[in-house]
Amino acid sequence: MPWDYAHRRRAERRYRVIFKTSAAAFIAGLLLAAFGVIGAVAAETTTLMGVGLLLASMGGLNAYKAVLSTMKILEMDAEELGTSFG
């Protein structure tokens, strides 16, 4: 499916934003999980740790999808230019 050049650049910018917000969610989830461990020891509840791990895993998977989509666009660019990528 041939895309026009401007559409690819817009898609790359969109995936960069998705990656940055997903990375922020991943870091926030790790922090919540770390504070959840402290909360689990002090108050014997694992809710905060569970929410943190869920947020970190969702952020990580979303960032992975953004990277794969960006790589697909870059491979399409390289294919059209006749160069090898990677």
HTML snippet that shows the backbone in 3Dmol.js (N, CA, C, O; Angstrom):
<script src="https://3Dmol.org/build/3Dmol-min.js"></script>
<div id="view" style="width:600px;height:400px;position:relative"></div>
<script>
const pdb = `
ATOM      1  N   MET A   1       0.841  -1.170   0.000  1.00  0.00           N
ATOM      2  CA  MET A   1       0.000   0.000   0.000  1.00  0.00           C
ATOM      3  C   MET A   1       0.889   1.236   0.000  1.00  0.00           C
ATOM      4  O   MET A   1       1.536   1.513   1.010  1.00  0.00           O
ATOM      5  N   PRO A   2       0.943   1.979  -1.080  1.00  0.00           N
ATOM      6  CA  PRO A   2       1.812   3.150  -1.127  1.00  0.00           C
ATOM      7  C   PRO A   2       1.212   4.325  -0.353  1.00  0.00           C
ATOM      8  O   PRO A   2       0.043   4.670  -0.527  1.00  0.00           O
ATOM      9  N   TRP A   3       2.026   4.923   0.494  1.00  0.00           N
ATOM     10  CA  TRP A   3       1.620   6.106   1.243  1.00  0.00           C
ATOM     11  C   TRP A   3       2.323   7.303   0.657  1.00  0.00           C
ATOM     12  O   TRP A   3       3.407   7.178   0.085  1.00  0.00           O
ATOM     13  N   ASP A   4       1.715   8.456   0.794  1.00  0.00           N
ATOM     14  CA  ASP A   4       2.441   9.643   0.368  1.00  0.00           C
ATOM     15  C   ASP A   4       3.423  10.042   1.466  1.00  0.00           C
ATOM     16  O   ASP A   4       3.273   9.660   2.626  1.00  0.00           O
ATOM     17  N   TYR A   5       4.420  10.810   1.079  1.00  0.00           N
ATOM     18  CA  TYR A   5       5.515  11.168   1.987  1.00  0.00           C
ATOM     19  C   TYR A   5       5.016  11.954   3.195  1.00  0.00           C
ATOM     20  O   TYR A   5       5.439  11.692   4.321  1.00  0.00           O
ATOM     21  N   ALA A   6       4.126  12.910   2.974  1.00  0.00           N
ATOM     22  CA  ALA A   6       3.633  13.743   4.082  1.00  0.00           C
ATOM     23  C   ALA A   6       2.870  12.897   5.100  1.00  0.00           C
ATOM     24  O   ALA A   6       2.966  13.133   6.305  1.00  0.00           O
ATOM     25  N   HIS A   7       2.119  11.919   4.618  1.00  0.00           N
ATOM     26  CA  HIS A   7       1.380  11.057   5.547  1.00  0.00           C
ATOM     27  C   HIS A   7       2.343  10.242   6.420  1.00  0.00           C
ATOM     28  O   HIS A   7       2.098  10.053   7.612  1.00  0.00           O
ATOM     29  N   ARG A   8       3.409   9.774   5.834  1.00  0.00           N
ATOM     30  CA  ARG A   8       4.389   9.016   6.624  1.00  0.00           C
ATOM     31  C   ARG A   8       5.024   9.879   7.700  1.00  0.00           C
ATOM     32  O   ARG A   8       5.220   9.422   8.826  1.00  0.00           O
ATOM     33  N   ARG A   9       5.348  11.120   7.367  1.00  0.00           N
ATOM     34  CA  ARG A   9       5.967  11.999   8.356  1.00  0.00           C
ATOM     35  C   ARG A   9       4.994  12.312   9.486  1.00  0.00           C
ATOM     36  O   ARG A   9       5.391  12.367  10.650  1.00  0.00           O
ATOM     37  N   ARG A  10       3.712  12.518   9.149  1.00  0.00           N
ATOM     38  CA  ARG A  10       2.715  12.752  10.195  1.00  0.00           C
ATOM     39  C   ARG A  10       2.575  11.524  11.081  1.00  0.00           C
ATOM     40  O   ARG A  10       2.462  11.643  12.301  1.00  0.00           O
ATOM     41  N   ALA A  11       2.584  10.360  10.476  1.00  0.00           N
ATOM     42  CA  ALA A  11       2.483   9.122  11.259  1.00  0.00           C
ATOM     43  C   ALA A  11       3.700   8.955  12.162  1.00  0.00           C
ATOM     44  O   ALA A  11       3.563   8.527  13.308  1.00  0.00           O
ATOM     45  N   GLU A  12       4.887   9.288  11.661  1.00  0.00           N
ATOM     46  CA  GLU A  12       6.085   9.204  12.508  1.00  0.00           C
ATOM     47  C   GLU A  12       5.985  10.141  13.700  1.00  0.00           C
ATOM     48  O   GLU A  12       6.313   9.751  14.820  1.00  0.00           O
ATOM     49  N   ARG A  13       5.533  11.380  13.474  1.00  0.00           N
ATOM     50  CA  ARG A  13       5.383  12.325  14.584  1.00  0.00           C
ATOM     51  C   ARG A  13       4.368  11.816  15.602  1.00  0.00           C
ATOM     52  O   ARG A  13       4.568  11.941  16.810  1.00  0.00           O
ATOM     53  N   ARG A  14       3.276  11.239  15.101  1.00  0.00           N
ATOM     54  CA  ARG A  14       2.252  10.707  15.991  1.00  0.00           C
ATOM     55  C   ARG A  14       2.811   9.560  16.832  1.00  0.00           C
ATOM     56  O   ARG A  14       2.534   9.477  18.028  1.00  0.00           O
ATOM     57  N   TYR A  15       3.591   8.678  16.216  1.00  0.00           N
ATOM     58  CA  TYR A  15       4.159   7.558  16.962  1.00  0.00           C
ATOM     59  C   TYR A  15       5.219   8.024  17.956  1.00  0.00           C
ATOM     60  O   TYR A  15       5.403   7.396  18.998  1.00  0.00           O
ATOM     61  N   ARG A  16       5.912   9.108  17.651  1.00  0.00           N
ATOM     62  CA  ARG A  16       6.867   9.653  18.625  1.00  0.00           C
ATOM     63  C   ARG A  16       6.144  10.137  19.875  1.00  0.00           C
ATOM     64  O   ARG A  16       6.602   9.900  20.993  1.00  0.00           O
ATOM     65  N   VAL A  17       5.021  10.813  19.687  1.00  0.00           N
ATOM     66  CA  VAL A  17       4.231  11.287  20.831  1.00  0.00           C
ATOM     67  C   VAL A  17       3.701  10.097  21.617  1.00  0.00           C
ATOM     68  O   VAL A  17       3.749  10.093  22.847  1.00  0.00           O
ATOM     69  N   ILE A  18       3.198   9.094  20.921  1.00  0.00           N
ATOM     70  CA  ILE A  18       2.694   7.894  21.590  1.00  0.00           C
ATOM     71  C   ILE A  18       3.815   7.235  22.395  1.00  0.00           C
ATOM     72  O   ILE A  18       3.603   6.811  23.531  1.00  0.00           O
ATOM     73  N   PHE A  19       5.013   7.151  21.800  1.00  0.00           N
ATOM     74  CA  PHE A  19       6.127   6.518  22.499  1.00  0.00           C
ATOM     75  C   PHE A  19       6.496   7.300  23.754  1.00  0.00           C
ATOM     76  O   PHE A  19       6.717   6.707  24.810  1.00  0.00           O
ATOM     77  N   LYS A  20       6.565   8.627  23.647  1.00  0.00           N
ATOM     78  CA  LYS A  20       6.954   9.440  24.806  1.00  0.00           C
ATOM     79  C   LYS A  20       5.931   9.330  25.936  1.00  0.00           C
ATOM     80  O   LYS A  20       6.310   9.210  27.101  1.00  0.00           O
ATOM     81  N   THR A  21       4.641   9.370  25.605  1.00  0.00           N
ATOM     82  CA  THR A  21       3.641   9.246  26.659  1.00  0.00           C
ATOM     83  C   THR A  21       3.619   7.834  27.235  1.00  0.00           C
ATOM     84  O   THR A  21       3.359   7.657  28.425  1.00  0.00           O
ATOM     85  N   SER A  22       3.885   6.840  26.414  1.00  0.00           N
ATOM     86  CA  SER A  22       3.939   5.462  26.908  1.00  0.00           C
ATOM     87  C   SER A  22       5.147   5.261  27.819  1.00  0.00           C
ATOM     88  O   SER A  22       5.059   4.563  28.830  1.00  0.00           O
ATOM     89  N   ALA A  23       6.265   5.870  27.460  1.00  0.00           N
ATOM     90  CA  ALA A  23       7.450   5.779  28.319  1.00  0.00           C
ATOM     91  C   ALA A  23       7.195   6.466  29.661  1.00  0.00           C
ATOM     92  O   ALA A  23       7.626   5.981  30.708  1.00  0.00           O
ATOM     93  N   ALA A  24       6.492   7.601  29.621  1.00  0.00           N
ATOM     94  CA  ALA A  24       6.151   8.283  30.876  1.00  0.00           C
ATOM     95  C   ALA A  24       5.217   7.423  31.724  1.00  0.00           C
ATOM     96  O   ALA A  24       5.373   7.357  32.944  1.00  0.00           O
ATOM     97  N   ALA A  25       4.250   6.765  31.089  1.00  0.00           N
ATOM     98  CA  ALA A  25       3.340   5.868  31.821  1.00  0.00           C
ATOM     99  C   ALA A  25       4.101   4.685  32.398  1.00  0.00           C
ATOM    100  O   ALA A  25       3.807   4.240  33.508  1.00  0.00           O
ATOM    101  N   PHE A  26       5.076   4.173  31.657  1.00  0.00           N
ATOM    102  CA  PHE A  26       5.889   3.064  32.145  1.00  0.00           C
ATOM    103  C   PHE A  26       6.670   3.474  33.398  1.00  0.00           C
ATOM    104  O   PHE A  26       6.705   2.742  34.387  1.00  0.00           O
ATOM    105  N   ILE A  27       7.290   4.649  33.340  1.00  0.00           N
ATOM    106  CA  ILE A  27       8.063   5.131  34.499  1.00  0.00           C
ATOM    107  C   ILE A  27       7.145   5.408  35.683  1.00  0.00           C
ATOM    108  O   ILE A  27       7.479   5.074  36.819  1.00  0.00           O
ATOM    109  N   ALA A  28       5.987   6.019  35.421  1.00  0.00           N
ATOM    110  CA  ALA A  28       5.027   6.268  36.501  1.00  0.00           C
ATOM    111  C   ALA A  28       4.547   4.956  37.111  1.00  0.00           C
ATOM    112  O   ALA A  28       4.378   4.863  38.327  1.00  0.00           O
ATOM    113  N   GLY A  29       4.327   3.944  36.280  1.00  0.00           N
ATOM    114  CA  GLY A  29       3.904   2.643  36.782  1.00  0.00           C
ATOM    115  C   GLY A  29       4.966   1.983  37.641  1.00  0.00           C
ATOM    116  O   GLY A  29       4.660   1.366  38.661  1.00  0.00           O
ATOM    117  N   LEU A  30       6.228   2.119  37.219  1.00  0.00           N
ATOM    118  CA  LEU A  30       7.309   1.564  38.042  1.00  0.00           C
ATOM    119  C   LEU A  30       7.404   2.272  39.383  1.00  0.00           C
ATOM    120  O   LEU A  30       7.634   1.633  40.410  1.00  0.00           O
ATOM    121  N   LEU A  31       7.229   3.594  39.380  1.00  0.00           N
ATOM    122  CA  LEU A  31       7.243   4.332  40.645  1.00  0.00           C
ATOM    123  C   LEU A  31       6.076   3.927  41.539  1.00  0.00           C
ATOM    124  O   LEU A  31       6.242   3.753  42.746  1.00  0.00           O
ATOM    125  N   LEU A  32       4.898   3.779  40.943  1.00  0.00           N
ATOM    126  CA  LEU A  32       3.747   3.321  41.728  1.00  0.00           C
ATOM    127  C   LEU A  32       3.984   1.933  42.302  1.00  0.00           C
ATOM    128  O   LEU A  32       3.618   1.656  43.444  1.00  0.00           O
ATOM    129  N   ALA A  33       4.596   1.064  41.510  1.00  0.00           N
ATOM    130  CA  ALA A  33       4.884  -0.287  42.000  1.00  0.00           C
ATOM    131  C   ALA A  33       5.889  -0.240  43.139  1.00  0.00           C
ATOM    132  O   ALA A  33       5.757  -0.973  44.119  1.00  0.00           O
ATOM    133  N   ALA A  34       6.910   0.634  43.010  1.00  0.00           N
ATOM    134  CA  ALA A  34       7.901   0.750  44.083  1.00  0.00           C
ATOM    135  C   ALA A  34       7.256   1.267  45.372  1.00  0.00           C
ATOM    136  O   ALA A  34       7.511   0.748  46.459  1.00  0.00           O
ATOM    137  N   PHE A  35       6.418   2.298  45.232  1.00  0.00           N
ATOM    138  CA  PHE A  35       5.718   2.799  46.416  1.00  0.00           C
ATOM    139  C   PHE A  35       4.693   1.784  46.910  1.00  0.00           C
ATOM    140  O   PHE A  35       4.370   1.750  48.097  1.00  0.00           O
ATOM    141  N   GLY A  36       4.185   0.962  46.004  1.00  0.00           N
ATOM    142  CA  GLY A  36       3.256  -0.087  46.394  1.00  0.00           C
ATOM    143  C   GLY A  36       3.910  -1.146  47.262  1.00  0.00           C
ATOM    144  O   GLY A  36       3.273  -1.702  48.156  1.00  0.00           O
ATOM    145  N   VAL A  37       5.196  -1.428  47.000  1.00  0.00           N
ATOM    146  CA  VAL A  37       5.927  -2.378  47.848  1.00  0.00           C
ATOM    147  C   VAL A  37       6.034  -1.819  49.261  1.00  0.00           C
ATOM    148  O   VAL A  37       5.838  -2.541  50.238  1.00  0.00           O
ATOM    149  N   ILE A  38       6.346  -0.534  49.362  1.00  0.00           N
ATOM    150  CA  ILE A  38       6.426   0.112  50.681  1.00  0.00           C
ATOM    151  C   ILE A  38       5.058   0.078  51.354  1.00  0.00           C
ATOM    152  O   ILE A  38       4.950  -0.200  52.548  1.00  0.00           O
ATOM    153  N   GLY A  39       4.003   0.367  50.569  1.00  0.00           N
ATOM    154  CA  GLY A  39       2.652   0.327  51.124  1.00  0.00           C
ATOM    155  C   GLY A  39       2.233  -1.075  51.531  1.00  0.00           C
ATOM    156  O   GLY A  39       1.510  -1.258  52.510  1.00  0.00           O
ATOM    157  N   ALA A  40       2.693  -2.064  50.772  1.00  0.00           N
ATOM    158  CA  ALA A  40       2.346  -3.448  51.106  1.00  0.00           C
ATOM    159  C   ALA A  40       2.980  -3.873  52.415  1.00  0.00           C
ATOM    160  O   ALA A  40       2.390  -4.628  53.187  1.00  0.00           O
ATOM    161  N   VAL A  41       4.190  -3.384  52.660  1.00  0.00           N
ATOM    162  CA  VAL A  41       4.866  -3.723  53.916  1.00  0.00           C
ATOM    163  C   VAL A  41       4.217  -2.995  55.081  1.00  0.00           C
ATOM    164  O   VAL A  41       3.999  -3.581  56.142  1.00  0.00           O
ATOM    165  N   ALA A  42       3.907  -1.709  54.885  1.00  0.00           N
ATOM    166  CA  ALA A  42       3.376  -0.903  55.976  1.00  0.00           C
ATOM    167  C   ALA A  42       1.896  -1.197  56.248  1.00  0.00           C
ATOM    168  O   ALA A  42       1.519  -1.380  57.406  1.00  0.00           O
ATOM    169  N   ALA A  43       1.063  -1.245  55.229  1.00  0.00           N
ATOM    170  CA  ALA A  43      -0.373  -1.359  55.431  1.00  0.00           C
ATOM    171  C   ALA A  43      -0.934  -2.716  55.028  1.00  0.00           C
ATOM    172  O   ALA A  43      -2.136  -2.952  55.154  1.00  0.00           O
ATOM    173  N   GLU A  44      -0.080  -3.602  54.549  1.00  0.00           N
ATOM    174  CA  GLU A  44      -0.476  -4.939  54.131  1.00  0.00           C
ATOM    175  C   GLU A  44      -1.564  -4.931  53.059  1.00  0.00           C
ATOM    176  O   GLU A  44      -2.491  -5.740  53.092  1.00  0.00           O
ATOM    177  N   THR A  45      -1.438  -4.010  52.114  1.00  0.00           N
ATOM    178  CA  THR A  45      -2.332  -3.982  50.965  1.00  0.00           C
ATOM    179  C   THR A  45      -1.490  -3.867  49.696  1.00  0.00           C
ATOM    180  O   THR A  45      -0.508  -3.126  49.658  1.00  0.00           O
ATOM    181  N   THR A  46      -1.877  -4.593  48.679  1.00  0.00           N
ATOM    182  CA  THR A  46      -1.069  -4.637  47.459  1.00  0.00           C
ATOM    183  C   THR A  46      -1.739  -3.915  46.292  1.00  0.00           C
ATOM    184  O   THR A  46      -1.343  -4.091  45.140  1.00  0.00           O
ATOM    185  N   THR A  47      -2.756  -3.100  46.591  1.00  0.00           N
ATOM    186  CA  THR A  47      -3.492  -2.421  45.529  1.00  0.00           C
ATOM    187  C   THR A  47      -2.603  -1.481  44.735  1.00  0.00           C
ATOM    188  O   THR A  47      -2.610  -1.517  43.505  1.00  0.00           O
ATOM    189  N   LEU A  48      -1.839  -0.641  45.418  1.00  0.00           N
ATOM    190  CA  LEU A  48      -0.988   0.331  44.741  1.00  0.00           C
ATOM    191  C   LEU A  48       0.072  -0.371  43.892  1.00  0.00           C
ATOM    192  O   LEU A  48       0.372   0.070  42.783  1.00  0.00           O
ATOM    193  N   MET A  49       0.624  -1.436  44.401  1.00  0.00           N
ATOM    194  CA  MET A  49       1.620  -2.186  43.641  1.00  0.00           C
ATOM    195  C   MET A  49       0.988  -2.819  42.398  1.00  0.00           C
ATOM    196  O   MET A  49       1.598  -2.816  41.329  1.00  0.00           O
ATOM    197  N   GLY A  50      -0.203  -3.352  42.524  1.00  0.00           N
ATOM    198  CA  GLY A  50      -0.889  -3.958  41.385  1.00  0.00           C
ATOM    199  C   GLY A  50      -1.227  -2.937  40.314  1.00  0.00           C
ATOM    200  O   GLY A  50      -1.051  -3.206  39.126  1.00  0.00           O
ATOM    201  N   VAL A  51      -1.706  -1.776  40.716  1.00  0.00           N
ATOM    202  CA  VAL A  51      -2.018  -0.717  39.754  1.00  0.00           C
ATOM    203  C   VAL A  51      -0.744  -0.244  39.069  1.00  0.00           C
ATOM    204  O   VAL A  51      -0.749   0.012  37.865  1.00  0.00           O
ATOM    205  N   GLY A  52       0.336  -0.127  39.814  1.00  0.00           N
ATOM    206  CA  GLY A  52       1.612   0.288  39.236  1.00  0.00           C
ATOM    207  C   GLY A  52       2.131  -0.702  38.210  1.00  0.00           C
ATOM    208  O   GLY A  52       2.604  -0.307  37.144  1.00  0.00           O
ATOM    209  N   LEU A  53       2.044  -1.977  38.523  1.00  0.00           N
ATOM    210  CA  LEU A  53       2.497  -2.994  37.563  1.00  0.00           C
ATOM    211  C   LEU A  53       1.612  -3.027  36.323  1.00  0.00           C
ATOM    212  O   LEU A  53       2.107  -3.228  35.214  1.00  0.00           O
ATOM    213  N   LEU A  54       0.320  -2.831  36.499  1.00  0.00           N
ATOM    214  CA  LEU A  54      -0.589  -2.783  35.356  1.00  0.00           C
ATOM    215  C   LEU A  54      -0.266  -1.589  34.457  1.00  0.00           C
ATOM    216  O   LEU A  54      -0.214  -1.722  33.234  1.00  0.00           O
ATOM    217  N   LEU A  55      -0.050  -0.421  35.070  1.00  0.00           N
ATOM    218  CA  LEU A  55       0.279   0.778  34.294  1.00  0.00           C
ATOM    219  C   LEU A  55       1.621   0.630  33.588  1.00  0.00           C
ATOM    220  O   LEU A  55       1.763   1.042  32.437  1.00  0.00           O
ATOM    221  N   ALA A  56       2.600   0.051  34.262  1.00  0.00           N
ATOM    222  CA  ALA A  56       3.920  -0.149  33.646  1.00  0.00           C
ATOM    223  C   ALA A  56       3.834  -1.124  32.470  1.00  0.00           C
ATOM    224  O   ALA A  56       4.457  -0.900  31.432  1.00  0.00           O
ATOM    225  N   SER A  57       3.076  -2.188  32.626  1.00  0.00           N
ATOM    226  CA  SER A  57       2.977  -3.160  31.531  1.00  0.00           C
ATOM    227  C   SER A  57       2.214  -2.583  30.345  1.00  0.00           C
ATOM    228  O   SER A  57       2.584  -2.833  29.198  1.00  0.00           O
ATOM    229  N   MET A  58       1.163  -1.821  30.596  1.00  0.00           N
ATOM    230  CA  MET A  58       0.421  -1.197  29.497  1.00  0.00           C
ATOM    231  C   MET A  58       1.282  -0.161  28.780  1.00  0.00           C
ATOM    232  O   MET A  58       1.263  -0.081  27.552  1.00  0.00           O
ATOM    233  N   GLY A  59       2.035   0.628  29.540  1.00  0.00           N
ATOM    234  CA  GLY A  59       2.921   1.614  28.925  1.00  0.00           C
ATOM    235  C   GLY A  59       4.016   0.950  28.105  1.00  0.00           C
ATOM    236  O   GLY A  59       4.355   1.424  27.021  1.00  0.00           O
ATOM    237  N   GLY A  60       4.564  -0.134  28.611  1.00  0.00           N
ATOM    238  CA  GLY A  60       5.614  -0.850  27.884  1.00  0.00           C
ATOM    239  C   GLY A  60       5.113  -1.465  26.588  1.00  0.00           C
ATOM    240  O   GLY A  60       5.784  -1.383  25.560  1.00  0.00           O
ATOM    241  N   LEU A  61       3.937  -2.079  26.633  1.00  0.00           N
ATOM    242  CA  LEU A  61       3.378  -2.681  25.421  1.00  0.00           C
ATOM    243  C   LEU A  61       3.009  -1.629  24.378  1.00  0.00           C
ATOM    244  O   LEU A  61       3.207  -1.838  23.181  1.00  0.00           O
ATOM    245  N   ASN A  62       2.472  -0.501  24.834  1.00  0.00           N
ATOM    246  CA  ASN A  62       2.109   0.562  23.907  1.00  0.00           C
ATOM    247  C   ASN A  62       3.357   1.175  23.267  1.00  0.00           C
ATOM    248  O   ASN A  62       3.350   1.487  22.076  1.00  0.00           O
ATOM    249  N   ALA A  63       4.414   1.348  24.040  1.00  0.00           N
ATOM    250  CA  ALA A  63       5.672   1.871  23.490  1.00  0.00           C
ATOM    251  C   ALA A  63       6.252   0.883  22.474  1.00  0.00           C
ATOM    252  O   ALA A  63       6.780   1.296  21.441  1.00  0.00           O
ATOM    253  N   TYR A  64       6.156  -0.400  22.758  1.00  0.00           N
ATOM    254  CA  TYR A  64       6.650  -1.425  21.836  1.00  0.00           C
ATOM    255  C   TYR A  64       5.898  -1.359  20.507  1.00  0.00           C
ATOM    256  O   TYR A  64       6.509  -1.471  19.445  1.00  0.00           O
ATOM    257  N   LYS A  65       4.582  -1.177  20.559  1.00  0.00           N
ATOM    258  CA  LYS A  65       3.789  -1.065  19.341  1.00  0.00           C
ATOM    259  C   LYS A  65       4.176   0.189  18.550  1.00  0.00           C
ATOM    260  O   LYS A  65       4.244   0.145  17.321  1.00  0.00           O
ATOM    261  N   ALA A  66       4.425   1.285  19.231  1.00  0.00           N
ATOM    262  CA  ALA A  66       4.824   2.519  18.549  1.00  0.00           C
ATOM    263  C   ALA A  66       6.165   2.341  17.851  1.00  0.00           C
ATOM    264  O   ALA A  66       6.353   2.825  16.735  1.00  0.00           O
ATOM    265  N   VAL A  67       7.095   1.652  18.498  1.00  0.00           N
ATOM    266  CA  VAL A  67       8.406   1.412  17.881  1.00  0.00           C
ATOM    267  C   VAL A  67       8.259   0.521  16.654  1.00  0.00           C
ATOM    268  O   VAL A  67       8.868   0.790  15.619  1.00  0.00           O
ATOM    269  N   LEU A  68       7.463  -0.529  16.757  1.00  0.00           N
ATOM    270  CA  LEU A  68       7.263  -1.413  15.609  1.00  0.00           C
ATOM    271  C   LEU A  68       6.601  -0.687  14.440  1.00  0.00           C
ATOM    272  O   LEU A  68       6.973  -0.904  13.287  1.00  0.00           O
ATOM    273  N   SER A  69       5.643   0.155  14.724  1.00  0.00           N
ATOM    274  CA  SER A  69       4.980   0.901  13.660  1.00  0.00           C
ATOM    275  C   SER A  69       5.931   1.882  12.996  1.00  0.00           C
ATOM    276  O   SER A  69       5.908   2.042  11.775  1.00  0.00           O
ATOM    277  N   THR A  70       6.766   2.537  13.787  1.00  0.00           N
ATOM    278  CA  THR A  70       7.754   3.461  13.223  1.00  0.00           C
ATOM    279  C   THR A  70       8.768   2.703  12.378  1.00  0.00           C
ATOM    280  O   THR A  70       9.169   3.186  11.319  1.00  0.00           O
ATOM    281  N   MET A  71       9.182   1.545  12.818  1.00  0.00           N
ATOM    282  CA  MET A  71      10.126   0.740  12.036  1.00  0.00           C
ATOM    283  C   MET A  71       9.498   0.313  10.707  1.00  0.00           C
ATOM    284  O   MET A  71      10.188   0.258   9.689  1.00  0.00           O
ATOM    285  N   LYS A  72       8.216   0.016  10.709  1.00  0.00           N
ATOM    286  CA  LYS A  72       7.538  -0.353   9.469  1.00  0.00           C
ATOM    287  C   LYS A  72       7.576   0.804   8.476  1.00  0.00           C
ATOM    288  O   LYS A  72       7.814   0.594   7.287  1.00  0.00           O
ATOM    289  N   ILE A  73       7.343   2.019   8.957  1.00  0.00           N
ATOM    290  CA  ILE A  73       7.389   3.195   8.087  1.00  0.00           C
ATOM    291  C   ILE A  73       8.794   3.401   7.551  1.00  0.00           C
ATOM    292  O   ILE A  73       8.967   3.691   6.367  1.00  0.00           O
ATOM    293  N   LEU A  74       9.798   3.257   8.403  1.00  0.00           N
ATOM    294  CA  LEU A  74      11.180   3.439   7.959  1.00  0.00           C
ATOM    295  C   LEU A  74      11.585   2.371   6.946  1.00  0.00           C
ATOM    296  O   LEU A  74      12.322   2.660   6.003  1.00  0.00           O
ATOM    297  N   GLU A  75      11.112   1.145   7.134  1.00  0.00           N
ATOM    298  CA  GLU A  75      11.400   0.094   6.172  1.00  0.00           C
ATOM    299  C   GLU A  75      10.725   0.367   4.825  1.00  0.00           C
ATOM    300  O   GLU A  75      11.292   0.077   3.772  1.00  0.00           O
ATOM    301  N   MET A  76       9.530   0.916   4.863  1.00  0.00           N
ATOM    302  CA  MET A  76       8.853   1.272   3.617  1.00  0.00           C
ATOM    303  C   MET A  76       9.617   2.377   2.892  1.00  0.00           C
ATOM    304  O   MET A  76       9.742   2.345   1.668  1.00  0.00           O
ATOM    305  N   ASP A  77      10.129   3.356   3.644  1.00  0.00           N
ATOM    306  CA  ASP A  77      10.937   4.416   3.039  1.00  0.00           C
ATOM    307  C   ASP A  77      12.185   3.845   2.388  1.00  0.00           C
ATOM    308  O   ASP A  77      12.518   4.206   1.260  1.00  0.00           O
ATOM    309  N   ALA A  78      12.871   2.964   3.083  1.00  0.00           N
ATOM    310  CA  ALA A  78      14.094   2.375   2.562  1.00  0.00           C
ATOM    311  C   ALA A  78      13.804   1.515   1.325  1.00  0.00           C
ATOM    312  O   ALA A  78      14.588   1.486   0.377  1.00  0.00           O
ATOM    313  N   GLU A  79      12.677   0.826   1.354  1.00  0.00           N
ATOM    314  CA  GLU A  79      12.287  -0.018   0.212  1.00  0.00           C
ATOM    315  C   GLU A  79      12.059   0.819  -1.043  1.00  0.00           C
ATOM    316  O   GLU A  79      12.477   0.443  -2.138  1.00  0.00           O
ATOM    317  N   GLU A  80      11.395   1.951  -0.869  1.00  0.00           N
ATOM    318  CA  GLU A  80      11.144   2.821  -2.026  1.00  0.00           C
ATOM    319  C   GLU A  80      12.400   3.468  -2.549  1.00  0.00           C
ATOM    320  O   GLU A  80      12.531   3.703  -3.751  1.00  0.00           O
ATOM    321  N   LEU A  81      13.346   3.766  -1.636  1.00  0.00           N
ATOM    322  CA  LEU A  81      14.585   4.385  -2.071  1.00  0.00           C
ATOM    323  C   LEU A  81      15.583   3.365  -2.609  1.00  0.00           C
ATOM    324  O   LEU A  81      16.591   3.744  -3.207  1.00  0.00           O
ATOM    325  N   GLY A  82      15.319   2.097  -2.408  1.00  0.00           N
ATOM    326  CA  GLY A  82      16.204   1.043  -2.885  1.00  0.00           C
ATOM    327  C   GLY A  82      17.422   0.826  -2.017  1.00  0.00           C
ATOM    328  O   GLY A  82      18.418   0.265  -2.474  1.00  0.00           O
ATOM    329  N   THR A  83      17.358   1.265  -0.761  1.00  0.00           N
ATOM    330  CA  THR A  83      18.466   1.052   0.166  1.00  0.00           C
ATOM    331  C   THR A  83      18.085  -0.008   1.170  1.00  0.00           C
ATOM    332  O   THR A  83      16.905  -0.301   1.366  1.00  0.00           O
ATOM    333  N   SER A  84      19.089  -0.580   1.804  1.00  0.00           N
ATOM    334  CA  SER A  84      18.810  -1.568   2.832  1.00  0.00           C
ATOM    335  C   SER A  84      18.711  -0.861   4.175  1.00  0.00           C
ATOM    336  O   SER A  84      19.409   0.121   4.429  1.00  0.00           O
ATOM    337  N   PHE A  85      17.850  -1.366   5.014  1.00  0.00           N
ATOM    338  CA  PHE A  85      17.652  -0.792   6.343  1.00  0.00           C
ATOM    339  C   PHE A  85      18.065  -1.825   7.374  1.00  0.00           C
ATOM    340  O   PHE A  85      17.635  -2.978   7.328  1.00  0.00           O
ATOM    341  N   GLY A  86      18.901  -1.397   8.299  1.00  0.00           N
ATOM    342  CA  GLY A  86      19.298  -2.269   9.389  1.00  0.00           C
ATOM    343  C   GLY A  86      20.477  -3.026   9.033  1.00  0.00           C
ATOM    344  O   GLY A  86      20.964  -3.824   9.834  1.00  0.00           O
TER     345      GLY A  86
END
`;
const viewer = $3Dmol.createViewer("view");
viewer.addModel(pdb, "pdb");
viewer.setStyle({}, {cartoon: {color: "spectrum"}});
viewer.zoomTo();
viewer.render();
</script>
